[in-house]
Amino acid sequence: MAHAVRSDRASFSGAPIRRYVALAAFLALLGAGVLFARAQPMDEAHTLARAVRLHHPMEEVWAAVLDVGAQPTWRSDLSAMEAQPEVRGHEVWREVPRSGPPVTFETVETLKDRRLVRCVVDQDAPYGGCVTIEIIRRDDGAIVTVAEKFKVHSAWFRYTNTVAGRRARLDAFLTDLGRTFGEDAPRIADLPKDLRDLPAPEAARPPSPGHAVPTR
C-alpha cells in the first residue's frame, strides 16, 4: 500500500514539472526568435533607408552634406576622410571609420540641393553599391533621407553586420547631421511608410538639368 501511495504521489508531482519544463522550453524558443529578429544578418542584396526631419533651411543642410571632406568634424563614426584622385571628373574619398576597414566612395551624381549619390569603388571591398542622400524642402525646414543599396559579396560580412546594426549606422549619421544644426534629438523614421504624406508634386519635380553631374 505504501508503495502505491508513493507511485501516486510521483505521478501527481510529475505533471506540474512537465508543464514547467514545457513552459521553459517555449520561453527559450521565444527568446531565441526575438534574438534572431534583432540580430538578423544582412541579405546578399541589402537595401535600407532612414529619414530625419530638420528645422533648418534646405540649402544649409545641403551644404553640410555636400562638403564630404568636412564630415569627420561632425560624424561620430569617422576618424578621417582622405581625398583620392578623381575618376571621370568625379570626387573620390576614402572613408576611414573609427572601427572597421576604410572604404572608398566615388561621387557619381550631384543634383544641387536635392540628391548626392556615392558608390563604392574598392574592388576588394566585402560589398559594392551606393549610398544616396536626398533632401526635400518643407515649410519648417527639410527632410533628409539616407539610403544604402549594397550587393554583399562576403558571407562573413553579412553575418557579422546585422540589419539592426546597419540601421543604427544610418541613424547615427542623421543624428550627427542634426546636431550640427543644434538639434540634439531629431525625429528619425523608416521609409517610405512614415513619409507618405510628402507632397507628390514637389517630391517628383525633376531637377534642373544644369545641376546634374554625369553619371557613370
Secondary structure by P-SEA (a helix, b strand, c coil): caaaaaaaaaaaaaaaaaaaaaaaaaaaaaaaaaaaaaacccccbbbbbbbbbbcccaaaaaaaaacccccccccccccccccccccccbbbbbbbccccbbbbbbbcccccccbbbbbbcccccccccbbbbbbbbccccbbbbbbbbbbcccaaaaaaccaaaaaaaaaaaaaaaaaaaccccccccccccccccccccccccccccccccccc
